[in-house]
Amino acid sequence: MSFDALRLKLTAVYVPAPEGGYTCRFEELPEVFSEGETIEEAKANLLDALNQIMEYHREIKEGTVRAICRQLEIPRP
């Protein structure tokens, strides 16, 4: 498999909240979670949370490891 062919598939879990709306998380990444009034809003917020977590991990690693780093864009289905 090449990096160009890489596609990441995550399982998004949406749970109706008792007060209305939805809580959501990725099954494979429990540290990434969010919420929204609708499933569409929850999905957008969950993707934003994923981007924030990825950025956080990049920032804490910046300058601490001598390696060649490249960002990969994972296409949306």
Kinemage of the C-alpha trace (Angstrom):
@kinemage 1
@onewidth
@group {chain A} dominant
@subgroup {mainchain}
@vectorlist {calphas} color= white
{ca met a 1} P 0.000 0.000 0.000
{ca ser a 2} L 1.246 3.477 -0.796
{ca phe a 3} L 0.511 6.698 1.067
{ca asp a 4} L -1.291 7.963 -2.033
{ca ala a 5} L -3.735 5.066 -1.781
{ca leu a 6} L -4.286 5.445 1.968
{ca arg a 7} L -7.864 6.061 3.042
{ca leu a 8} L -8.779 6.269 6.688
{ca lys a 9} L -12.160 4.931 7.755
{ca leu a 10} L -13.426 5.697 11.246
{ca thr a 11} L -16.661 4.606 12.869
{ca ala a 12} L -18.677 7.584 14.106
{ca val a 13} L -21.128 6.779 16.910
{ca tyr a 14} L -24.080 9.153 17.469
{ca val a 15} L -26.116 8.764 20.650
{ca pro a 16} L -29.325 10.733 21.278
{ca ala a 17} L -28.845 12.893 24.385
{ca pro a 18} L -31.653 12.949 26.990
{ca glu a 19} L -31.785 16.762 26.826
{ca gly a 20} L -31.940 16.726 23.015
{ca gly a 21} L -29.352 16.635 20.300
{ca tyr a 22} L -26.620 14.030 20.011
{ca thr a 23} L -23.320 13.150 21.600
{ca cys a 24} L -20.798 11.592 19.242
{ca arg a 25} L -17.409 9.929 19.200
{ca phe a 26} L -15.167 7.818 17.036
{ca glu a 27} L -15.210 4.157 18.028
{ca glu a 28} L -11.497 3.827 17.209
{ca leu a 29} L -10.417 7.107 18.866
{ca pro a 30} L -12.256 7.503 22.206
{ca glu a 31} L -10.405 10.743 22.987
{ca val a 32} L -12.215 12.412 20.052
{ca phe a 33} L -15.791 13.300 20.964
{ca ser a 34} L -18.302 16.110 20.526
{ca glu a 35} L -22.006 16.922 20.350
{ca gly a 36} L -24.552 18.727 18.211
{ca glu a 37} L -28.242 19.560 17.942
{ca thr a 38} L -28.554 17.494 14.748
{ca ile a 39} L -26.568 14.574 13.375
{ca glu a 40} L -25.186 16.871 10.659
{ca glu a 41} L -24.016 19.394 13.279
{ca ala a 42} L -22.621 16.614 15.465
{ca lys a 43} L -20.710 15.206 12.460
{ca ala a 44} L -19.219 18.613 11.640
{ca asn a 45} L -18.253 19.127 15.293
{ca leu a 46} L -16.746 15.632 15.482
{ca leu a 47} L -14.573 16.285 12.423
{ca asp a 48} L -13.514 19.590 13.962
{ca ala a 49} L -12.605 17.779 17.195
{ca leu a 50} L -10.530 15.285 15.178
{ca asn a 51} L -8.662 18.135 13.481
{ca gln a 52} L -8.011 19.794 16.851
{ca ile a 53} L -6.659 16.559 18.366
{ca met a 54} L -4.389 16.012 15.362
{ca glu a 55} L -3.101 19.594 15.575
{ca tyr a 56} L -2.497 19.189 19.318
{ca his a 57} L -0.427 16.053 18.747
{ca arg a 58} L 1.594 17.806 16.046
{ca glu a 59} L 2.295 20.744 18.344
{ca ile a 60} L 3.438 18.679 21.327
{ca lys a 61} L 5.769 16.642 19.102
{ca glu a 62} L 7.175 19.659 17.279
{ca gly a 63} L 10.858 19.946 17.929
{ca thr a 64} L 11.090 16.888 20.181
{ca val a 65} L 11.704 14.209 17.550
{ca arg a 66} L 14.221 14.373 14.730
{ca ala a 67} L 12.289 12.880 11.857
{ca ile a 68} L 10.975 13.671 8.452
{ca cys a 69} L 7.331 14.606 8.912
{ca arg a 70} L 4.724 15.043 6.225
{ca gln a 71} L 1.036 15.792 6.648
{ca leu a 72} L -1.297 13.474 4.747
{ca glu a 73} L -4.717 14.536 3.600
{ca ile a 74} L -7.292 11.813 4.095
{ca pro a 75} L -10.005 12.245 1.452
{ca arg a 76} L -13.588 12.270 2.651
{ca pro a 77} L -15.785 9.546 1.196
